């Protein structure tokens, strides 16, 4: 797998794990932050012609 694909996948994976954390789950600001991070990575990947969802 190329670096271009690993970086978004890693970012999304880490953000997803953070959202599963009970401490983060109770903090709306953190949930919003990690949700946006996932959406931004997905959007950037789609614009660059990377892997599709």
N, C-alpha and C positions, 0 to 999 in steps of 0.2 A: 504494500500500500504506500502511495506516495505521501510526501510531507503535506501537500496541499489538502489531502483528505484527512490525515491524522489530526491536524490542528483543530479543525472544527469538531471532529468527532470527540476529541479529548475534552474540549471546552464544554460541549453539550453533556458529555458523560459526567464531568465534575459538577456542573450545575445541577444536573438531575440528582446526583448523590446528595448535594447540599439541600435540595428541596425535600429529600426523604428524611433529613435530620429533624428530629422532634423540636429542637431548639429553633431552627430556622422556620419550621412549619408554623410556629406561634407568632412569628414576627412578620407582619404584612409587608413592611418595607423590604425585608430580605427576600421574601417570596417574589415580590414584584421585580426586584433587581435580577434574580436568577431566571425568572420567566422571560424577562426582556433579553437577557444574555442569550438564552436558547433561541428565541425568535430572531435576534440579530444575526447569530451564526447561521441559522437556517436560511435567512434572507440573503446574506452575503454569499453563501454557498450556491444558492440558486442563480444569483446574478452572475457568478463566475463560471457557470456551466458545470459545476461540480456534481457530486452524487445527488440523486433526486430522493425526495422523501417518500 
